[in-house]
Amino acid sequence: MKISHIEHLGIAVESIEKALPYFENVLGLKCYAVEEVADQKVKTAFLKVGEVKLELLEPTSPDSPVAKYLANGGKGIHHVAFAVEDGVAEALAECEGKEIRLIDKAPRKGAEGLQIAFLHPKSTCGILTELCEH
């Protein structure tokens, strides 16, 4: 697998509306897109720091993975997303061959039109890892 860069950092928030003033008014970043990803039960907001994006994740349902993360005391960094050059399907096959536990067996559609898949934190040093391709 060839990783080209950090695609984004996912940050779990209870409310994008309440979180944005910190990122925009204090840090001086600008939100450039808000999108709902219905199948993941989240609303996302994107900001950019240099070439790295921050993705704010607000749950849209109490049974969403982000809602569960927040309910378990998880606030802040939710996941790290890496852009893969050789494709998400190929990267998943490689990870599975190296006995990495997969959350997604195949790529699926994510925010901003990306193809994405997640690796389980129990086999990635405790870090929920997202693989992305444009």
C-alpha positions in Angstrom: 0.0 0.0 0.0 1.3 3.4 -0.9 0.1 6.3 1.2 0.5 9.7 -0.4 -0.7 12.0 2.5 -3.0 12.5 5.4 -6.3 13.1 3.7 -8.1 14.4 6.8 -8.4 14.2 10.6 -11.9 13.3 11.7 -13.0 15.1 14.9 -16.2 14.0 16.7 -18.4 16.9 17.9 -21.8 17.0 19.5 -22.8 19.9 17.3 -21.1 21.4 14.2 -22.9 24.7 14.8 -21.4 24.9 18.3 -18.0 23.8 17.3 -17.5 26.0 14.2 -17.0 29.3 16.2 -13.8 27.8 17.8 -12.3 26.7 14.5 -13.4 29.8 12.5 -13.3 32.7 15.1 -10.4 31.5 17.3 -8.2 29.5 14.9 -9.1 31.5 11.8 -10.1 28.5 9.6 -13.0 28.6 7.2 -15.6 25.9 6.7 -15.8 25.3 3.0 -18.4 22.4 2.9 -21.1 20.9 5.0 -22.5 17.5 3.9 -24.7 14.8 5.4 -23.6 11.2 4.8 -26.9 9.4 5.4 -25.6 5.8 5.4 -22.9 6.7 8.1 -25.5 8.7 10.1 -23.3 11.8 10.3 -23.2 15.4 9.2 -19.7 16.6 8.2 -18.1 20.0 8.0 -14.7 20.5 6.3 -12.0 23.0 7.1 -8.5 23.2 5.7 -5.1 23.7 7.4 -2.5 23.9 4.7 -3.0 20.7 2.7 -4.7 18.8 5.5 -8.4 18.8 6.0 -10.3 18.7 9.3 -13.6 16.9 9.2 -16.0 17.7 12.0 -18.4 14.8 12.5 -21.8 15.3 14.1 -24.0 12.3 14.6 -27.5 12.5 13.0 -28.8 9.5 14.9 -28.3 8.1 18.4 -27.2 4.7 16.9 -24.5 6.2 14.7 -20.9 5.1 15.3 -20.0 8.8 16.1 -22.9 9.1 18.6 -21.6 5.9 20.3 -18.1 7.2 20.4 -19.3 10.5 22.0 -21.5 8.6 24.5 -18.4 6.6 25.6 -16.6 9.7 26.5 -14.8 10.1 23.2 -14.4 13.7 22.2 -11.9 15.1 19.8 -9.9 13.1 17.3 -12.1 10.3 16.0 -10.0 8.9 13.2 -7.1 9.5 10.9 -7.7 9.2 7.1 -4.9 8.4 4.7 -5.1 8.8 0.9 -3.9 5.6 -0.8 -2.5 5.7 -4.3 -3.1 2.1 -5.2 -6.9 2.1 -4.4 -8.9 1.3 -1.3 -9.8 -2.2 -2.5 -6.2 -3.1 -3.0 -5.2 -1.6 0.3 -7.9 -3.6 2.1 -6.7 -6.8 0.5 -3.1 -6.0 1.6 -4.2 -5.2 5.2 -6.3 -8.3 5.4 -3.3 -10.3 4.2 -1.3 -8.8 7.0 -4.0 -9.9 9.5 -5.3 -6.4 10.1 -8.9 -6.4 11.2 -11.2 -4.7 8.7 -14.4 -2.8 9.6 -15.2 -2.5 5.8 -14.6 -5.5 3.6 -15.1 -3.3 0.5 -14.8 0.4 -0.3 -17.9 2.5 0.2 -18.9 6.1 -0.7 -17.8 8.7 1.9 -18.0 12.5 2.1 -16.7 14.6 -0.7 -17.2 11.7 -3.2 -14.3 9.7 -1.8 -14.2 5.9 -1.8 -13.4 4.9 1.8 -12.9 2.0 4.1 -12.1 1.7 7.8 -9.6 -0.5 9.7 -10.4 -1.6 13.2 -8.5 0.2 16.0 -7.9 -3.1 17.8 -5.3 -3.9 15.1 -4.1 -0.4 14.3 -2.5 0.7 17.6 -5.8 2.0 18.9 -6.3 4.4 16.0 -9.4 4.2 13.9 -7.9 4.4 10.4 -9.7 5.4 7.3 -8.3 4.7 3.8 -9.4 7.1 1.0 -9.2 7.4 -2.7 -10.5 10.1 -5.0 
